[in-house]
Amino acid sequence: MNLRSLVEIVNKGQFIRPILNYVIHYLESDRPDKNKSIVNYINVLKLKWDVKYDEALEIIDEEIKGLKKGGLYYLLTKKDTKKQLA
């Protein structure tokens, strides 16, 4: 999945959750090891929408350790995301 497409989908808000559930299912069945970071990013968004900030921060901490600078690293460390979760 293209990261740019994912960002466009996510910008629609929490009402896009059923589509994100489908995307997660597709990514996990396609190549689970390669798509793990994207799936975790989607799960963080869903936890944020459910106001489960502690769980979301745990996933973010785990993912940041394994990521190098790039698209997902930027999305997980965005200033507004950290502000909302803090």
GIFENNOR-V489075 format. One record per residue. N is the residue number from 0. RES is the residue in one small letter. PSI is psi in degrees with one decimal (* if undefined). Layout:
N,RES,PSI ; N,RES,PSI
This chain:
0,m,139.3 ; 1,n,129.8 ; 2,l,-35.7 ; 3,r,-40.5 ; 4,s,-39.8 ; 5,l,-42.3 ; 6,v,-39.6 ; 7,e,-39.8 ; 8,i,-45.4 ; 9,v,-31.1 ; 10,n,-11.5 ; 11,k,-15.5 ; 12,g,-172.7 ; 13,q,-14.6 ; 14,f,-5.4 ; 15,i,5.6 ; 16,r,-44.3 ; 17,p,-36.0 ; 18,i,-39.3 ; 19,l,-36.4 ; 20,n,-39.8 ; 21,y,-43.1 ; 22,v,-43.9 ; 23,i,-46.3 ; 24,h,-44.6 ; 25,y,-46.5 ; 26,l,-38.1 ; 27,e,-31.6 ; 28,s,-24.4 ; 29,d,-68.4 ; 30,r,85.7 ; 31,p,-36.5 ; 32,d,-36.8 ; 33,k,-33.7 ; 34,n,8.9 ; 35,k,-42.0 ; 36,s,-38.9 ; 37,i,-42.7 ; 38,v,-42.1 ; 39,n,-36.5 ; 40,y,-44.0 ; 41,i,-41.1 ; 42,n,-36.3 ; 43,v,-43.1 ; 44,l,-43.1 ; 45,k,-38.9 ; 46,l,-37.5 ; 47,k,-41.9 ; 48,w,-29.6 ; 49,d,4.5 ; 50,v,42.1 ; 51,k,69.9 ; 52,y,-37.1 ; 53,d,-44.5 ; 54,e,-39.9 ; 55,a,-42.1 ; 56,l,-35.2 ; 57,e,-44.3 ; 58,i,-42.1 ; 59,i,-44.9 ; 60,d,-43.0 ; 61,e,-42.1 ; 62,e,-38.9 ; 63,i,-35.2 ; 64,k,-34.1 ; 65,g,-7.7 ; 66,l,147.3 ; 67,k,171.6 ; 68,k,136.1 ; 69,g,-166.1 ; 70,g,-52.9 ; 71,l,-35.7 ; 72,y,-43.9 ; 73,y,-44.9 ; 74,l,-37.8 ; 75,l,-21.8 ; 76,t,14.0 ; 77,k,144.0 ; 78,k,-45.5 ; 79,d,-30.4 ; 80,t,-44.8 ; 81,k,-36.2 ; 82,k,-42.3 ; 83,q,-31.3 ; 84,l,-18.2 ; 85,a,*
